[in-house]
Amino acid sequence: MKKRIQTVLEFIAARLSEQSTWQGVGFLVALTGAKYGAGLDWGQAAGLGGVMSAALKMIFPDQVKP
């Protein structure tokens, strides 16, 4: 059981180190916050989420793997 928990935590840590995870999180936060918090329609909220995702992509460049 301890090994399984360690494996799951390693998997989560690996996903959190990827920029695509943070782009997805930013997109979801922008989408739900804009729709339910600011009262935008879905198209406007998705556009805001796309802008947030693009900004994260520019701030955190791709990691070059050896």
C-alpha positions, 0 to 999 in steps of 0.5 A, spaced: 500 500 500 505 504 501 508 503 494 502 504 491 501 511 494 508 513 493 507 511 485 501 515 485 504 521 489 510 521 484 505 521 478 502 527 480 508 531 482 510 529 474 504 532 472 505 538 476 511 539 473 508 540 466 506 546 463 500 543 460 497 541 466 498 549 468 495 551 462 489 546 463 488 549 470 488 556 468 483 555 462 478 552 467 479 557 472 478 562 467 472 559 464 469 557 470 470 564 473 468 568 467 462 564 466 459 564 473 463 570 477 463 575 471 457 573 468 460 572 461 457 568 456 461 561 454 464 564 448 467 570 451 469 565 457 472 560 453 476 566 449 478 569 456 481 562 458 484 561 451 488 568 452 490 565 459 493 559 456 497 562 451 500 567 456 502 561 460 505 558 454 509 564 453 511 565 460 513 558 461 517 555 455 517 548 453 522 544 456 527 541 452 528 533 454 535 530 452 
